[in-house]
Amino acid sequence: METFYHALMHAVEDTLRVVPILFLAYLLVSYLSHDHNHKFSGFLSKHKKTSVLYASFLGCIPQCGFSSVIADLYSRQKVTLGTLVAVFVATSDEAIPLMIANPDSILSMLLLIGVKLVLALVWGYSIDFVVDLIKKARKKKKEEPQAENHEVHEHHEHHKIMHHIHECGHVHSDECEEDCHHKNGCCVDNIFLDAFKHTFEIMLYLFIFTFIMELILQTYSIDIFRTILTDNVYIQILIACVVGLIPNCASSVFLVELYMLEGVLSFPALVAGLSTGAGVGLFILISRNRKHPLKSLGIVALQFAIGVISGIVVNLFYMLAV
């Protein structure tokens, strides 16, 4: 019963600590996604060749606010897959503040940021390049110079625009409002209410997950992870990548504690684990794409593969340097 109580209290404390950051992140998401001028999303859409660069640098900023914003923009097809992957790989969530607080880890922190920034740029641009090749191949196959097909396509595109779904779930469009006389009067006008609604929803999920994780730690302690991880760096990489996929800041805290305080996790495994997840950004992506679960699972699998490959590559360089 005492274990249950401590786990409950820790879950409440951890969740309440994240709520202000989460609310500010969602307020930013609401502002950017409901901005009728589409300044932020429009900027990234118009600068697709450099959006990966911007996402990589934004992801280096502590916390997971920008990964949440870009995950939301990707779910609405405003940014490319490479941009999404770049911000996810670059994001380290709570890892950076924890390492800053420990003077002995400053050099490791700078190395971590530099390595993850390079990985984010490489993976982001590589994925966009491959996606562009696939799109061009498909477009070449489907091209038929028939006027009838062109008219059907135009009608379909207009139909898609008219039924654009905003983040609040209401159906309307800024682009066809003038021609089709659609009105946008709904909850999107109140970004604070919209941000509060989404914050509360995510907060419940975060509390449930954190409570379960705390129960495990309270019951078995951290010693069990020393046994599981062993000294095999490749096993560490795989396990760290699984932990990194957990959509919670607790995963980044856990990985850094294993590396920095407990000394049981290698640097390549730390990089791998922090490259697979992006705090609540991954959770927001999944929750926004509930109608396309296979697509979300595909991105999760891609993120896991990227983390594993990145960890192995970093380990090769790490062994050469040591």
C-alpha positions as CSV (number, residue, x, y, z in Angstrom):
1,M,0.0,0.0,0.0
2,E,2.9,2.3,0.8
3,T,4.5,1.6,-2.6
4,F,1.1,2.4,-4.3
5,Y,0.9,5.7,-2.3
6,H,4.5,6.8,-3.2
7,A,4.0,6.0,-6.8
8,L,0.7,7.9,-6.9
9,M,2.3,11.0,-5.3
10,H,5.3,10.9,-7.7
11,A,2.9,10.6,-10.6
12,V,0.9,13.6,-9.4
13,E,4.0,15.7,-8.9
14,D,5.6,14.7,-12.2
15,T,2.4,15.4,-14.1
16,L,1.7,18.8,-12.5
17,R,5.3,19.8,-13.2
18,V,4.9,19.1,-16.9
19,V,1.4,20.7,-17.2
20,P,2.6,24.4,-17.5
21,I,5.1,23.5,-20.2
22,L,2.5,21.3,-21.9
23,F,-0.1,24.1,-21.9
24,L,2.4,26.7,-23.3
25,A,3.4,24.2,-26.0
26,Y,-0.3,23.6,-26.9
27,L,-0.9,27.3,-26.8
28,L,1.8,27.7,-29.3
29,V,0.4,24.8,-31.3
30,S,-3.1,26.4,-31.3
31,Y,-1.8,29.8,-32.3
32,L,0.3,28.4,-35.1
33,S,-2.3,26.0,-36.4
34,H,-5.2,28.4,-36.2
35,D,-3.3,31.5,-37.4
36,H,-5.3,32.5,-40.5
37,N,-2.2,34.0,-42.0
38,H,-0.5,30.6,-41.6
39,K,2.9,32.3,-40.9
40,F,4.7,29.5,-39.3
41,S,3.3,26.5,-41.2
42,G,3.4,28.6,-44.4
43,F,7.1,29.5,-43.8
44,L,8.0,25.8,-43.3
45,S,5.9,24.8,-46.4
46,K,7.5,27.5,-48.6
47,H,11.0,26.6,-47.4
48,K,10.8,22.8,-47.6
49,K,14.5,22.6,-48.6
50,T,15.6,24.3,-45.4
51,S,12.7,23.2,-43.1
52,V,14.8,20.2,-42.0
53,L,17.5,22.6,-40.9
54,Y,15.2,24.7,-38.9
55,A,13.5,21.7,-37.3
56,S,16.9,20.3,-36.3
57,F,18.0,23.4,-34.5
58,L,14.6,23.9,-32.9
59,G,14.7,20.3,-31.6
60,C,18.0,21.1,-29.7
61,I,16.1,23.5,-27.5
62,P,15.4,21.8,-24.1
63,Q,11.8,20.5,-23.5
64,C,9.6,19.0,-26.3
65,G,7.6,22.0,-27.2
66,F,8.8,22.3,-30.8
67,S,8.6,18.5,-31.4
68,S,4.9,18.8,-30.4
69,V,4.3,21.8,-32.7
70,I,5.9,20.1,-35.7
71,A,4.2,16.8,-34.9
72,D,0.9,18.6,-35.1
73,L,1.8,20.4,-38.3
74,Y,2.9,17.1,-39.9
75,S,-0.5,15.5,-39.0
76,R,-2.1,18.3,-41.0
77,Q,0.4,17.8,-43.9
78,K,2.0,21.2,-43.4
79,V,5.6,19.8,-43.1
80,T,7.5,16.9,-44.6
81,L,8.3,13.6,-43.0
82,G,12.0,14.5,-43.0
83,T,11.2,17.6,-41.0
84,L,9.2,15.6,-38.5
85,V,12.0,13.0,-38.2
86,A,14.7,15.7,-37.8
87,V,12.9,17.4,-34.9
88,F,12.3,14.0,-33.2
89,V,16.0,13.0,-33.6
90,A,17.3,16.4,-32.4
91,T,15.0,16.6,-29.3
92,S,16.5,15.5,-26.0
93,D,13.6,16.7,-23.8
94,E,14.7,16.8,-20.2
95,A,18.2,15.4,-20.8
96,I,19.9,18.7,-21.5
97,P,18.7,20.5,-18.3
98,L,19.7,17.5,-16.2
99,M,23.2,17.5,-17.7
100,I,23.6,21.2,-17.3
101,A,22.8,20.9,-13.6
102,N,25.8,18.5,-13.3
103,P,29.1,20.4,-14.1
104,D,30.9,17.1,-14.8
105,S,28.6,16.4,-17.7
106,I,28.9,19.7,-19.6
107,L,31.3,18.2,-22.2
108,S,29.1,15.2,-22.6
109,M,26.1,17.4,-23.1
110,L,27.8,19.5,-25.8
111,L,28.9,16.4,-27.6
112,L,25.4,14.9,-27.3
113,I,23.8,18.1,-28.8
114,G,26.4,18.2,-31.6
115,V,26.0,14.5,-32.5
116,K,22.2,14.6,-32.4
117,L,22.2,17.8,-34.6
118,V,24.3,16.1,-37.2
119,L,22.1,12.9,-37.1
120,A,18.9,15.0,-37.4
121,L,20.2,16.8,-40.5
122,V,21.4,13.6,-42.2
123,W,18.3,11.6,-41.4
124,G,15.9,14.5,-42.2
125,Y,17.3,15.3,-45.6
126,S,17.9,11.6,-46.5
127,I,14.2,10.7,-45.8
128,D,12.9,13.7,-47.7
129,F,15.1,12.8,-50.7
130,V,13.8,9.2,-50.7
131,V,10.2,10.3,-50.3
132,D,10.6,12.8,-53.2
133,L,12.0,10.0,-55.4
134,I,9.0,7.7,-54.6
135,K,6.5,10.6,-55.3
136,K,8.1,11.3,-58.6
137,A,8.0,7.7,-59.6
138,R,4.3,7.4,-58.7
139,K,3.5,10.6,-60.4
140,K,5.1,9.5,-63.6
141,K,3.1,6.3,-63.5
142,K,-0.2,7.9,-63.0
143,E,0.2,10.8,-65.5
144,E,-2.5,10.7,-68.1
145,P,-3.0,13.7,-70.3
146,Q,-6.8,13.4,-70.5
147,A,-8.8,16.6,-69.9
148,E,-11.6,14.6,-68.2
149,N,-9.2,13.2,-65.6
150,H,-7.8,16.7,-65.1
151,E,-11.3,18.1,-64.4
152,V,-12.1,15.3,-62.0
153,H,-8.8,16.0,-60.2
154,E,-9.6,19.7,-59.9
155,H,-13.0,18.9,-58.5
156,H,-11.4,16.4,-56.0
157,E,-8.9,19.0,-54.9
158,H,-11.6,21.6,-54.3
159,H,-13.6,19.1,-52.4
160,K,-10.6,18.3,-50.2
161,I,-10.1,22.0,-49.5
162,M,-13.7,22.6,-48.7
163,H,-13.6,19.7,-46.1
164,H,-10.4,20.7,-44.4
165,I,-10.5,19.7,-40.8
166,H,-8.9,22.1,-38.3
167,E,-7.3,20.8,-35.1
168,C,-10.4,21.5,-33.1
169,G,-12.3,18.9,-35.2
170,H,-14.6,21.4,-37.0
171,V,-14.9,21.2,-40.7
172,H,-14.2,24.4,-42.6
173,S,-11.6,26.1,-44.8
174,D,-9.8,29.4,-44.9
175,E,-8.9,28.9,-48.5
176,C,-12.4,28.5,-49.9
177,E,-14.2,30.7,-47.4
178,E,-14.4,33.7,-49.8
179,D,-15.7,31.6,-52.7
180,C,-17.9,29.1,-50.8
181,H,-19.0,31.5,-48.0
182,H,-17.9,29.1,-45.3
183,K,-17.7,30.6,-41.8
184,N,-15.0,29.8,-39.2
185,G,-16.9,30.7,-36.1
186,C,-16.0,27.9,-33.6
187,C,-13.7,27.1,-30.8
188,V,-10.6,27.7,-33.0
189,D,-11.1,31.4,-32.3
190,N,-10.3,30.8,-28.6
191,I,-6.8,29.4,-28.6
192,F,-6.6,29.4,-24.8
193,L,-9.7,27.1,-24.6
194,D,-8.3,24.9,-27.3
195,A,-4.9,24.7,-25.6
196,F,-6.6,23.9,-22.2
197,K,-8.7,21.1,-23.8
198,H,-5.8,19.4,-25.3
199,T,-3.6,19.8,-22.3
200,F,-6.1,18.2,-20.0
201,E,-6.5,15.3,-22.4
202,I,-2.8,14.6,-22.7
203,M,-2.4,15.2,-18.9
204,L,-4.6,12.3,-18.1
205,Y,-2.6,9.9,-20.4
206,L,0.7,11.2,-18.9
207,F,-0.5,10.7,-15.4
208,I,-1.6,7.1,-16.1
209,F,1.6,6.2,-17.8
210,T,3.9,7.9,-15.2
211,F,2.0,6.1,-12.4
212,I,2.6,2.7,-13.9
213,M,6.3,3.5,-14.5
214,E,6.7,4.7,-10.9
215,L,5.1,1.6,-9.6
216,I,7.7,-0.5,-11.5
217,L,10.6,1.6,-10.2
218,Q,9.3,1.6,-6.6
219,T,8.8,-2.2,-6.7
220,Y,12.1,-3.3,-8.3
221,S,14.4,-0.3,-7.9
222,I,17.0,0.7,-10.5
223,D,19.3,-2.3,-9.8
224,I,17.1,-4.5,-12.0
225,F,18.1,-2.3,-15.0
226,R,21.8,-2.9,-14.3
227,T,21.2,-6.6,-14.7
228,I,19.1,-6.2,-17.8
229,L,21.4,-3.8,-19.6
230,T,24.6,-5.9,-19.1
231,D,27.9,-4.6,-20.6
232,N,26.9,-5.4,-24.2
233,V,26.6,-2.0,-26.0
234,Y,24.3,-3.4,-28.7
235,I,21.8,-4.8,-26.2
236,Q,22.0,-1.4,-24.4
237,I,21.2,0.4,-27.7
238,L,18.2,-1.8,-28.4
239,I,16.8,-1.4,-24.8
240,A,17.5,2.4,-24.8
241,C,15.6,2.7,-28.1
242,V,12.6,1.0,-26.6
243,V,12.7,3.2,-23.6
244,G,13.1,6.3,-25.8
245,L,9.9,5.5,-27.6
246,I,7.9,6.0,-24.3
247,P,6.0,9.3,-24.9
248,N,7.0,10.9,-21.7
249,C,9.8,13.1,-20.3
250,A,10.4,10.4,-17.7
251,S,12.1,8.3,-20.4
252,S,14.8,10.9,-21.1
253,V,15.3,11.5,-17.4
254,F,15.6,7.8,-16.9
255,L,18.2,7.4,-19.7
256,V,20.3,10.3,-18.5
257,E,20.3,9.0,-14.9
258,L,21.5,5.7,-16.1
259,Y,24.3,7.3,-18.1
260,M,25.2,10.2,-15.8
261,L,24.5,9.2,-12.3
262,E,24.5,5.4,-12.2
263,G,27.1,4.8,-14.9
264,V,25.4,1.8,-16.4
265,L,24.5,3.2,-19.8
266,S,27.1,3.9,-22.6
267,F,27.1,7.2,-24.6
268,P,26.1,5.5,-27.9
269,A,23.1,3.9,-26.2
270,L,22.2,7.3,-24.7
271,V,22.3,8.9,-28.2
272,A,20.2,6.0,-29.6
273,G,17.6,6.2,-26.8
274,L,17.3,10.0,-27.0
275,S,17.0,9.8,-30.9
276,T,14.0,7.5,-30.9
277,G,11.6,9.7,-28.8
278,A,10.7,13.3,-28.6
279,G,8.8,13.6,-25.3
280,V,5.1,14.0,-25.9
281,G,5.7,14.9,-29.5
282,L,5.4,11.2,-30.6
283,F,2.3,10.9,-28.5
284,I,0.7,14.0,-30.1
285,L,1.5,12.5,-33.5
286,I,-0.3,9.3,-32.7
287,S,-3.3,11.0,-31.1
288,R,-3.7,13.3,-34.1
289,N,-3.6,10.4,-36.5
290,R,-6.1,8.1,-34.9
291,K,-7.8,7.5,-38.2
292,H,-4.5,6.3,-39.7
293,P,-3.0,4.0,-37.1
294,L,-0.8,2.1,-39.6
295,K,0.8,5.3,-40.7
296,S,1.6,6.2,-37.1
297,L,3.0,2.7,-36.4
298,G,5.1,3.0,-39.5
299,I,6.6,6.3,-38.2
300,V,7.2,4.7,-34.8
301,A,9.0,1.8,-36.5
302,L,11.1,4.2,-38.6
303,Q,12.0,6.2,-35.5
304,F,13.1,3.0,-33.8
305,A,15.2,1.9,-36.7
306,I,16.8,5.4,-36.9
307,G,17.7,5.2,-33.2
308,V,19.3,1.7,-33.5
309,I,21.3,2.6,-36.6
310,S,22.4,5.9,-35.1
311,G,23.5,4.2,-31.9
312,I,25.6,1.6,-33.9
313,V,27.2,4.3,-36.0
314,V,28.0,6.5,-33.0
315,N,29.5,3.4,-31.3
316,L,31.8,2.8,-34.2
317,F,33.2,6.4,-34.0
318,Y,33.2,6.2,-30.2
319,M,35.4,3.0,-30.3
320,L,37.8,4.7,-32.8
321,A,38.0,7.8,-30.6
322,V,38.6,5.8,-27.4
